[in-house]
Amino acid sequence: MDSIIDHTKLIDSRNKDLFEKVQSKFELNFEPSYNGEHSVYTIGNSITFFIPVGIYSADAFTHELLHAYIDYHEAYIGGNFKNTMWQSNILKQLFDLPLAEHITNSIAHTLMLPIYLERGFERSMFLLDYYEFKTESGFIGQIARYYKQGAVYNLSAIRNFIGNFFAFKCDPNPTFIYDIELQQLKKSILNCTRYYKTIS
């Protein structure tokens, strides 16, 4: 374990048992993060936690620890999804790696959040962008506008639609309601599809 990071400052009564379970199965390493964010990387039986130097947040660390806890249970969401994707000619054209990682990360967060809350952590500390609405004004209109051009579907617009759908559905902030955005997107895409069917 890297001596720069004192991992004992990241552990308290709320996450100690999680840490011990993960540690019982994996070799744990702690490395400094130079982008100011906490993250985790698993390969084989080794897990590396990246921690901003001098920032000891049990809240942020527990988020990454819960990612490792999913690996502890051998629920390899990311790996399984990517394997399925690469084996399908249709899916590997539709999804790229950033979208696949976004989807699996969103699913993992949905599994992690109840455990995080049950242990007494604050919901607002679960994600760095907790207070950010997950779409920008006008972005949905752009997706709908470029979703299909003539007989050709715009792959970038489709990927953005899928990515936004998962961002909306998995947002841990209950004050953000995305029903209107989802309805507008669905309606715009249906209208666009119907229009191009009539002229094709």
Order of alpha helices (4+ residues) and beta strands (2+ residues): alpha-beta-beta-beta-alpha-alpha-alpha-alpha-alpha-beta-beta-alpha-alpha
